[in-house]
Structures are given as structure tokens and as C-alpha cells.
């Protein structure tokens, strides 16, 4: 057997994704090193790893977000590759650069790809060059001259949205309804961009009033093969955080999605992209508009796994090992419908995070039901991190069956000791508008506002 | 050793706030002391309450991941022996991270009463290493 590029992987993350990555490593006979903070010392997945090492106190800035400590842990344990998971340092180009400078493999795209996609202006330019449809907007960064910006906005047509080049995930953006609002909005967004992203560049786009969030999953190797694996509808969001995701996106012409998917794969070939990634689009009035690319694994990769039958994390690691994808686009299929509910430790009404000890943890099961979770009964949910405690993923022969499975699974699931958003998911899965399919990104917030009588 | 490599090491140490380290290669040996806000080395001291009888001494814990050593790799004798008097700032042991040796420093005056971790094994942030009474 030829020597592999690495046989020990350090998982630089926590929670369900640390367990998910560990499972994929097991399939590939790779040894795992799990790093953890003091708060996660007793977590189930920490005990399952080949080696576990504490890298710092509970505060993420001194543990999961500390590149030096992660690299020292890799050196101390002899890990030759680092899987960043999602969040934390997964889209930090300088971290990826330091990993590679240490002679380690970063399980993700090249540093150049992360950097390009992290700059929203550069990303948009790259997509336009590759023929991916974008939201109409300014050419590159906005000038300083307010009158010139006013002319650009008038050409695009109000309403417009100002976005920070360094932003993303709903941060660093502001909608502007008319010219009178423009100057103030520019000043505020520019100040925010300088402070939060250390990049004062802004750009303007047409503001879409009632879009859906539809995204395309890609998988690429380092030998020129780029595939799109499927589409997902992630429109059900609250404060730009996805709550429910499904695949495929209901009610959209499959030929149109196939054309967009092919464009995304073509863009990956153009960019020399490798690994997994997601092209996020706003979909409105039958047209797709690129918004950003996530250069990492996503929380909701699971729904594409359920409909496509591929282990996406395994494929991601195989590609990092330097292997050639043994698939062609014709091998990529989609069967049935999948829905993911993000189960968060939070109050279902106020959405305040709910920390504490889990006293009861009854999980659903049966055909087409998958639960990805790092939690065991008796675990303490820490207030230091993201509140995601489980992903309930269901699959059915069609959307109707998937919905029924989700409803049943949610009725079986019982968590005590902390509050969760399971009641909210039960409501969503009974909501006629959601059940009809194709809600916009504003739907959930509107429903919540109605519920609280606002 | 190249300047770039030195710079990289200094970055790591600054980020991890390691104040004192030694590095060895086949052809060179280098020791550097970094100053942080006027505090040298900043030893970590914690109290552990897990029901185990550790006496009433001060616990010196690891500041980060690495292999715990109680003797310098080129010396046969331990850096400090049990029962020996120690003073604040004394070197008690080492944490080896590849070719880097980070010092473990006494946080208080007293006598070295216990070694709490198994030498030559991987330790992490906060692992109790020594007890000083």
C-alpha cells in the first residue's frame, strides 16, 4: 500500500461536527485527535477519539479560535492534517496558511480560494467571470464620492442594499429604500465594516424583496474534477440563522437548477477549487442571484447526503488525501426528499440560550430518520458556544413523506433539563405555508412576529 | 535555522503567551525569553477540587498541550526531585512540543511534594503536573 498524505487528523472543532468528522475518519482508517476546551472535557465524542487533548479554557478565543494552540497540539500529537469543521477557523485564510506553512494538510480549499471568497467583491467578480448569475449591482468597490454612489444606486434602482466586502452570513449589510437614506446608511456601514472586518470596502446591490435562499453543494478534487451534488432550500431562517433546511428546493424548475449547478461546477474548475463548498443564491421570480460562497463543510450538508446517498465528509477527506474522485456528474443522483431541523438549546419563545444539565434525552428513530448529535443524557450544555445540540434529519420518498417523518420524529423527541426549540419545529412542520413549500427568507420572522402579536 | 522559522516560532509563542523556551536542532541550540507586559513566564497555578486528596499545596498545571518531561532530554537526573525545596520561578519540568521545550515554572516557594502527571505522556491545558507544599 502506498503511503498516504496523512493518517492522523486533528479535529479543530467541537460538538456534533467533531463527532461527524471523527466518524468519517474511522471509515477511512484514519487516527483522530480531538482537541477540546476545559468546558468540553467530558463530552462523549472526546472520549471516542484515539487521542484527546485540552487546549485551553472554555472561552473560544483562548481555545478553538487560538491558531497557535491548535498548531502546538498538532505538533505534540503528531497529527498531519487539520479538519476545521464549520465556524471557528474554518474560513480563516491566514489559519489555513499557517497550517500549510507547518507542513500540515488543511482539509479544505486552497488559501487563495478561501481568501477570494472571503472578499465578497472579489468573489462576485470571480463568479461573473465564470458565468454564475449575480445580483445586479456596483462594479467592484464603491468610490468615496457620495454623488457618484448616488448615481450608481439610481442606475441599479431602489431599493438597494449596501454590503461590506468583508462581511457575510448576514453581517455588514443595510437596506436602503430611497436616496434620502443613502448617505447615512453608507456612513454607518462603512464604519462597521472598518471595525468588524478590517476592510472598509463596500458595494451596492439591488435589494430583493421576497427571495428564497437556495444553495448548491459542490465537491472537487485536486485533479480537475468538479461536481455539483445537489441543491438545498434554507429559506427558513431567523436573524440570518438557518432553522430548517431541505433538499431538493421545492417548486423550482429542475432544468434551471441543473443549469445553475453546472455553472457552479464550471466556476470551481475556473477557480481551481478543491474540497467541498457551497454556492449560496437568492432565488426570486424564477431567477438565481449569487450572494456568497462558503469554502467549508456546512451544517446542512446532511440533507444532500440523504438525497444523494454520498458521505460528503468522507469525500472531503479523500480529496484532501489527494485522491481522485471516482465519480462523474452522471453518477450524482438525487432520490426523494430530506428535511433537517436544527435542534438548539434555547427558549422556543424568547430564543434566549438555555444552558444546563440534560436530564432526559429521548431520540426518535425508524426508517429515514437520522440524528447527528454529540449529546448524551446527563451532559451539560455549556453557555460558551453555539446552541446547536442536534440535527434531526429525515428522508422520505417525496416531500410529503419527509414531512410526515419529521412530524413523527419531533413528536417522539423529548429533552428535559434545558429548553429547546423542538416546540418551534413542531409548529413549523404544521404551518400550511411551509407545508405548501417555497417560503421566502422572511417567512419565519413574520410568523414569529404574528405569534407574539407584534 | 532560518530567520523565517525563528519568526514563526516567536509568533506561536507570543500567541500562546509562552515566555521562555528552548529549541534544539542537530546543529544549533537556542533559548529565548519573551516579555509580556513586564511579567516573565507567568506560571499557571490552579486549585483542584475533585475530592481526591492532594494535600493543601499549590498545583502547577500545564499551560498547553505537549509531552510532559521531568528531566531535560540530555540530562539523566530529574530537574527537581521530590522533597527538594523550590522557589517561585524555578524550573520544575518541561513540556515538549516537537523540537520546542516549554518550561514549567514553580508558582510559589515551598517543597516539591508530588508529581501529578505521568512523565513522557501527553498533557493538555490545565493538566495538574506538580504539587508544591
Interface residues (C-beta under 8 A of the other chain):
Chain A: X35 X38 X51 X52 X53 X54 X55 X56 X57 X63 X66 X67 X68 X69 X71 X72 X73 X75 X76 X77 X101
Chain B: X8 X11 X12 X13 X14 X15 X16 X64 X65 X66 X67 X96 X97 X98 X100 X122 X123 X124 X125 X126 X127
